[in-house]
């Protein structure tokens, strides 16, 4: 998983590399680094 700190906020869904269930990834950045990061499993 690669995150771009130049994007100030992003949320997206991808499949977990381990169990293949969908996960929602959300993060916030200030241009220099990640300031908030959250991942949660989505129910199918």
C-alpha positions in Angstrom: 0.0 0.0 0.0 1.4 3.3 -1.0 0.0 6.6 0.3 0.7 10.0 -1.3 1.3 12.7 1.4 0.7 15.4 -1.3 -3.0 14.4 -1.3 -4.5 16.1 1.7 -7.3 13.5 2.3 -8.3 10.3 0.6 -10.6 7.4 1.2 -10.7 4.3 -0.9 -11.5 0.6 -0.9 -9.1 -2.2 -1.7 -8.9 -6.0 -1.1 -6.8 -7.1 2.0 -3.6 -8.7 0.8 -3.9 -11.4 3.5 -7.6 -12.4 3.6 -8.9 -10.8 0.3 -11.9 -9.1 2.1 -12.6 -5.5 1.2 -11.1 -2.9 3.5 -11.7 0.9 3.5 -8.5 3.0 3.8 -8.7 6.6 4.9 -6.0 9.0 5.6 -5.2 12.7 6.0 -1.9 14.4 5.3 -0.4 17.9 5.7 1.8 17.8 2.6 4.9 16.6 4.5 3.5 13.4 6.1 0.5 11.4 7.1 -1.3 12.9 10.1 -4.2 10.5 10.4 -4.7 6.9 9.2 -7.6 4.5 9.6 -8.4 1.1 8.1 -11.5 -0.9 8.6 -12.9 -4.1 7.2 -16.1 -3.7 5.2 -18.9 -6.2 5.6 -19.9 -8.0 2.5 
